[in-house]
Amino acid sequence: MSIAERLRAVEERIAAAAERSGRTRGDITLIAVTKTHPASMMNEAIEAGAAYVGENKPQEVRDKFAEVLPVKWHLIGHLQTNKVKYVIDKCDMIQSVDSVKLMDEIERLAVSHDTKMDILIQVNISGEESKSGIEPEQLHELLKHAGTLTRVKVRGLMTIIPASNDREENAGWFRKMKKLYDQTAALAGEYKNVTMEYLSMGMSGDFETAIECGSNMVRVGSAIFGARNYQIVKG
């Protein structure tokens, strides 16, 4: 199958999952995860209708940006403070913010570039040691700190659940995350620069389950682009 055909198949699956959850395709944002894939493949997806792309490594955003057709870029992987400079003027959203220190560096560079940055707070909902993200109990601290900033806006939450082929296990984590999201959304008015609009959860192997459990943003890579090309990214 071509990239366009795989993208169309993913779109149909998203629409069906959205319908099962009482929503429509328009309620779900699809991030086409392009990590390690070349600009040529990204452009195929964009020409086929992909409106958002997601990269794991800030160096890839830096290196591929000029070769890619106009599209909204999301940084979805772990971000070190010394790599914010690679994405601050290129990405429309950073989904993987997990510390006050990182928020402050995004703010500092946004000021120097005279821009603004939408972010999601990454929550380690499972407590898995290998996963990035804050513990749920730390969320209040980060949301409160957002109110001290002028160029950073929190637009929602993101999570990565443990890898599993067990649908019910996955659904359990997604439901737990959705509960935290709903609780946070109910209190969003108490924080400055915070609007709970996006719950980003679900990838190629489980995005339908995630949508059924309340996700409105999914990050899909291999189902669109096929197996990854594990190239070494310099920098």
Long-range contacts (C-beta under 8 A, 24 or more apart in sequence): 2-44, 3-41, 3-44, 3-45, 3-48, 3-224, 3-225, 4-44, 4-45, 4-47, 4-48, 6-223, 6-224, 6-225, 6-226, 7-32, 7-45, 7-48, 7-49, 7-50, 7-224, 8-48, 9-223, 10-220, 10-223, 10-224, 11-49, 13-207, 13-208, 14-207, 14-208, 14-211, 14-218, 16-208, 17-207, 17-208, 17-209, 17-211, 17-212, 18-211, 20-211, 20-212, 21-211, 21-212, 21-213, 21-214, 23-211, 23-216, 27-216, 28-211, 28-215, 28-216, 28-217, 28-218, 29-198, 29-216, 29-217, 29-218, 30-217, 30-218, 30-220, 31-74, 31-76, 31-200, 31-217, 31-218, 31-219, 31-220, 32-220, 32-221, 32-224, 32-225, 33-76, 33-203, 33-204, 33-219, 33-220, 33-221, 33-224, 33-225, 34-221, 34-225, 35-60, 35-77, 35-221, 35-228, 36-60, 36-228, 36-229, 36-230, 36-231, 36-233, 37-225, 37-228, 37-229, 38-64, 38-229, 39-64, 39-67, 39-68, 41-225, 42-68, 42-69, 42-71, 43-67, 43-68, 43-69, 45-224, 45-225, 46-70, 46-71, 50-224, 54-95, 54-219, 54-221, 57-233, 58-83, 58-84, 58-86, 58-87, 59-83, 59-86, 59-233, 59-234, 59-235, 60-233, 61-86, 61-87, 61-90, 61-91, 62-86, 62-87, 62-90, 62-235, 63-233, 63-234, 63-235, 65-90, 76-158, 76-200, 76-219, 78-132, 81-105, 84-109, 85-109, 86-235, 88-113, 88-115, 88-117, 89-113, 89-115, 91-117, 92-118, 93-117, 93-118, 93-119, 93-120, 93-155, 94-118, 94-119, 94-120, 95-119, 95-120, 95-122, 95-158, 95-200, 96-120, 96-122, 96-132, 96-133, 96-158, 97-121, 97-122, 97-142, 98-122, 98-132, 98-133, 98-134, 99-134, 99-142, 100-141, 100-142, 100-145, 103-142, 103-145, 103-146, 103-149, 103-152, 104-149, 106-151, 106-152, 107-149, 107-150, 107-151, 107-152, 110-151, 110-152, 111-150, 111-151, 115-151, 116-151, 116-152, 116-153, 117-151, 117-152, 117-153, 118-153, 118-155, 119-152, 119-153, 119-154, 119-155, 120-154, 120-155, 120-156, 120-157, 120-158, 120-198, 120-200, 121-154, 121-156, 121-157, 121-158, 122-157, 122-158, 122-159, 122-160, 123-157, 123-158, 123-159, 123-177, 123-180, 124-159, 125-159, 125-161, 125-173, 125-176, 125-177, 125-180, 126-161, 126-162, 126-173, 128-162, 131-160, 131-162, 132-160, 133-158, 133-159, 133-160, 136-180, 139-180, 139-184, 143-184, 143-191, 143-194, 144-191, 146-191, 146-192, 146-193, 146-194, 147-191, 147-192, 147-193, 147-194, 149-193, 152-193, 153-193, 153-194, 153-195, 154-191, 154-193, 154-194, 154-195, 155-195, 155-196, 155-197, 155-198, 156-181, 156-195, 156-196, 156-197, 156-198, 156-199, 156-200, 156-217, 157-181, 157-184, 157-196, 157-198, 157-199, 157-200, 158-198, 158-199, 158-200, 158-201, 158-217, 159-200, 159-201, 160-201, 160-203, 161-201, 161-206, 163-205, 165-205, 167-206, 167-209, 170-206, 170-209, 170-210, 171-209, 171-212, 171-213, 174-201, 174-202, 174-206, 174-209, 174-210, 174-213, 174-214, 174-215, 175-213, 175-214, 177-201, 177-213, 178-213, 178-214, 178-215, 181-214, 182-214
